[in-house]
Amino acid sequence: MLIFLKKQIIVLPGFLFVLILPFLSHADDLSLFPDTPFLQTGEFTPAVPVISCDSPVFQFSRVIDGTIIHHTFFIKNEGDALLKILKVKTGCGCSTASFDSEISAGKTGNIVLKIDTGGYGGTTYEDEILLETNDPHTPVFKLKSKGPVDSLAMITPKGVSFKGKSSEEHKKVVSIKPNENYNFKITSIDLGKLKDKVKCKLETQKGGYQLFVQNQMEKPGRYWGKLILHTDHPKQKKLNLWVSATLK
């Protein structure tokens, strides 16, 4: 029995030696081995996703207030494991994003951004988009969008507010000066829910318009709403003017 055990011990190492002999004779030939970080460095490196984007900043050209902009960011997975986009956060309610939630190793996915520039006229629009990912080195990846937004017209003041006694007369004059880069005409005025609260008169003057807004409510109370000035401009069909009143 002891001899049998000894034979087993002797035969087993010999068998293993025969199996690995071809590999030992070509130990310096890495083509015989899998391309793994462990065999090349002697240390085990787990497979991980690596997020990247060649153009993380989207700079759009000058647009007019109210223009809807669409843009696609191309997201690369340069790692060797599945990249997961867990969540996408935009910086304001004026932009939304749809996205590929999973991107395989070596592949490219999309983040499709939609921007509503309404209300940004006369400013430079800027937004930061945050991607929450399973990339251990970049758990939050940042994208940016920005660009100049023109106003169709300069409206002064930007809103009308009436305060005082209801027995007194209240009226305001609003100047509407078209942007020299955009020719348009005001075609009509929609009072909306302000129909019984105010009356308006639009006059054309050199370089623009004057809008006369007068309170019609003769008893104490409050109201607020917006006047819609319809235009013939193809890219911005209306201008809004907010009106409020607090009368005693």
Legacy VTK file of the C-alpha trace (Angstrom):
# vtk DataFile Version 3.0
C-alpha trace
ASCII
DATASET POLYDATA
POINTS 248 float
0.000 0.000 0.000
2.807 2.337 0.855
4.566 1.476 -2.354
1.379 2.211 -4.268
1.151 5.654 -2.675
4.763 6.387 -3.487
4.173 5.436 -7.107
1.274 7.797 -7.231
3.418 10.616 -5.889
6.155 9.905 -8.397
3.877 9.533 -11.417
1.798 12.694 -10.799
4.642 15.256 -10.976
5.976 13.527 -14.061
2.585 13.766 -15.735
2.300 17.468 -14.997
5.818 18.088 -16.248
4.969 16.464 -19.575
1.901 18.723 -19.911
3.687 22.010 -19.255
6.961 21.204 -21.042
5.899 22.800 -24.405
4.903 26.013 -22.621
8.147 26.184 -20.655
10.184 25.920 -23.841
8.308 29.004 -25.202
7.911 30.915 -21.958
8.973 34.192 -23.556
6.381 33.908 -26.355
3.379 35.948 -25.050
1.264 34.933 -28.050
0.676 31.568 -26.357
-0.983 33.260 -23.401
-4.170 35.292 -23.058
-3.687 39.039 -23.191
-4.358 39.711 -19.520
-2.884 42.316 -17.151
-2.068 39.526 -14.714
0.281 37.631 -17.055
1.999 40.805 -18.222
2.491 42.451 -14.841
2.259 39.613 -12.370
-0.642 41.416 -10.681
-4.355 40.858 -11.124
-6.278 43.888 -12.493
-10.069 43.561 -12.601
-11.877 44.511 -15.814
-13.465 47.974 -15.518
-15.333 50.395 -17.802
-13.659 53.670 -18.806
-15.893 56.540 -19.952
-14.699 59.182 -22.416
-16.062 61.739 -24.873
-14.087 63.401 -27.670
-16.238 66.562 -27.531
-17.642 67.022 -24.013
-18.463 70.718 -24.633
-21.223 71.622 -27.106
-20.947 75.233 -28.322
-23.918 76.207 -30.463
-24.100 79.195 -32.808
-26.212 82.278 -32.159
-29.936 81.517 -32.071
-33.106 83.476 -31.367
-34.996 83.198 -28.086
-37.324 80.188 -28.126
-35.279 78.090 -30.561
-35.285 74.348 -29.791
-31.807 72.827 -30.111
-30.952 69.128 -30.425
-27.450 67.733 -29.938
-25.923 64.270 -29.579
-22.872 63.575 -27.402
-20.989 60.406 -28.389
-19.862 58.517 -25.287
-17.092 55.923 -25.619
-16.334 52.974 -23.384
-12.558 52.561 -23.587
-12.466 49.964 -20.818
-12.865 46.194 -20.876
-16.140 45.873 -18.950
-19.724 47.020 -19.514
-20.233 50.762 -18.946
-23.501 51.713 -17.273
-24.990 55.204 -17.396
-27.011 55.155 -14.202
-28.495 58.649 -14.367
-28.265 61.871 -16.375
-28.918 65.225 -14.689
-29.299 68.479 -16.608
-28.723 71.822 -14.941
-32.139 73.328 -15.636
-35.673 72.404 -16.544
-35.202 73.881 -20.011
-33.126 70.877 -21.134
-33.817 67.152 -21.202
-31.684 64.164 -22.153
-32.300 60.650 -23.439
-29.416 58.181 -23.314
-28.072 54.671 -23.835
-27.961 53.154 -20.360
-25.400 50.457 -21.253
-22.346 50.647 -23.528
-20.269 47.541 -24.207
-16.471 47.561 -23.997
-14.972 49.285 -27.021
-18.345 50.590 -28.210
-19.975 54.035 -28.426
-23.319 55.197 -27.037
-25.370 58.384 -27.298
-26.580 61.135 -24.992
-29.245 63.089 -26.906
-29.827 66.579 -25.507
-32.836 68.807 -26.152
-32.579 72.498 -25.192
-35.428 75.008 -25.099
-33.885 78.489 -25.217
-37.174 80.229 -24.402
-36.595 82.951 -21.819
-32.825 83.156 -22.415
-32.979 85.992 -24.948
-30.199 88.527 -24.502
-28.003 86.123 -22.538
-25.469 83.361 -23.049
-27.078 80.013 -22.327
-24.934 77.660 -20.226
-25.750 74.256 -18.780
-23.823 71.397 -17.191
-24.945 67.810 -17.715
-23.847 65.247 -15.116
-23.615 61.550 -15.970
-23.617 59.108 -13.056
-21.712 55.982 -14.147
-20.230 52.729 -12.879
-16.734 53.807 -13.988
-14.800 53.482 -10.698
-12.394 56.257 -11.681
-15.056 58.648 -13.024
-18.321 58.043 -11.174
-19.579 61.458 -12.341
-18.750 62.542 -15.895
-19.425 66.151 -16.956
-20.714 67.492 -20.264
-21.466 71.124 -21.092
-23.628 73.058 -23.532
-23.533 76.787 -24.167
-24.194 79.475 -26.733
-25.555 83.003 -27.343
-29.314 83.566 -27.451
-30.733 86.716 -29.056
-33.963 88.452 -28.106
-36.389 89.126 -30.932
-36.991 92.520 -29.372
-36.018 94.632 -26.395
-39.107 95.106 -24.222
-38.966 97.873 -21.606
-40.167 97.349 -18.955
-40.238 93.554 -19.127
-43.423 93.471 -17.089
-46.245 95.761 -15.952
-47.375 96.100 -12.336
-50.230 98.266 -11.070
-50.396 99.231 -7.390
-52.546 101.749 -5.545
-56.209 102.625 -5.134
-58.774 101.033 -7.406
-60.485 104.414 -7.769
-57.397 105.864 -9.425
-56.337 105.557 -13.060
-53.482 103.125 -13.694
-51.712 102.814 -17.022
-48.224 102.074 -18.302
-46.362 102.489 -21.570
-44.209 99.626 -22.825
-41.511 100.149 -25.460
-40.931 97.320 -27.946
-37.772 97.742 -30.007
-37.053 94.971 -32.544
-33.568 93.485 -32.706
-31.896 94.968 -35.795
-30.958 91.448 -36.924
-34.583 90.313 -37.038
-37.355 92.041 -38.956
-40.889 91.347 -37.773
-44.313 92.878 -37.237
-46.727 92.486 -34.346
-49.888 91.147 -35.944
-52.272 90.886 -32.970
-52.581 90.944 -29.174
-54.154 88.174 -27.097
-55.279 89.329 -23.622
-56.077 85.833 -22.391
-57.472 85.851 -18.851
-56.677 89.576 -18.615
-59.492 90.324 -21.042
-61.746 91.994 -18.443
-58.862 93.387 -16.394
-56.915 95.564 -18.825
-57.196 97.194 -22.218
-54.323 97.701 -24.643
-53.467 99.942 -27.546
-50.508 99.332 -29.855
-48.927 102.198 -31.777
-46.183 102.012 -34.376
-43.318 104.419 -33.942
-39.927 104.886 -35.529
-37.756 101.917 -34.636
-40.502 99.871 -33.017
-43.761 99.991 -31.101
-45.363 101.502 -28.051
-47.899 99.444 -26.133
-50.297 101.283 -23.816
-51.666 99.088 -21.027
-54.471 100.411 -18.805
-56.177 98.873 -15.772
-59.921 98.241 -16.120
-60.728 96.784 -12.692
-62.624 99.351 -10.616
-62.786 97.508 -7.294
-60.088 96.363 -4.827
-58.412 93.079 -5.686
-55.543 91.356 -7.410
-54.874 89.819 -10.776
-51.979 88.639 -12.886
-51.492 87.113 -16.291
-49.708 87.597 -19.580
-50.364 89.452 -22.773
-49.340 87.561 -25.892
-48.072 89.684 -28.762
-48.295 87.607 -31.936
-45.613 88.235 -34.565
-44.990 87.245 -38.167
-41.441 86.073 -37.491
-41.026 82.406 -38.538
-38.805 81.481 -35.594
-40.618 83.296 -32.803
-44.341 83.632 -33.244
-45.067 85.433 -29.988
-43.729 87.772 -27.326
-44.993 87.589 -23.747
-45.609 90.482 -21.380
-46.608 89.753 -17.776
-49.116 92.072 -16.103
-50.091 92.141 -12.420
-52.138 94.399 -10.153
-52.689 94.866 -6.417
-55.413 97.451 -5.869
-56.961 98.664 -2.614
LINES 1 249
248 0 1 2 3 4 5 6 7 8 9 10 11 12 13 14 15 16 17 18 19 20 21 22 23 24 25 26 27 28 29 30 31 32 33 34 35 36 37 38 39 40 41 42 43 44 45 46 47 48 49 50 51 52 53 54 55 56 57 58 59 60 61 62 63 64 65 66 67 68 69 70 71 72 73 74 75 76 77 78 79 80 81 82 83 84 85 86 87 88 89 90 91 92 93 94 95 96 97 98 99 100 101 102 103 104 105 106 107 108 109 110 111 112 113 114 115 116 117 118 119 120 121 122 123 124 125 126 127 128 129 130 131 132 133 134 135 136 137 138 139 140 141 142 143 144 145 146 147 148 149 150 151 152 153 154 155 156 157 158 159 160 161 162 163 164 165 166 167 168 169 170 171 172 173 174 175 176 177 178 179 180 181 182 183 184 185 186 187 188 189 190 191 192 193 194 195 196 197 198 199 200 201 202 203 204 205 206 207 208 209 210 211 212 213 214 215 216 217 218 219 220 221 222 223 224 225 226 227 228 229 230 231 232 233 234 235 236 237 238 239 240 241 242 243 244 245 246 247
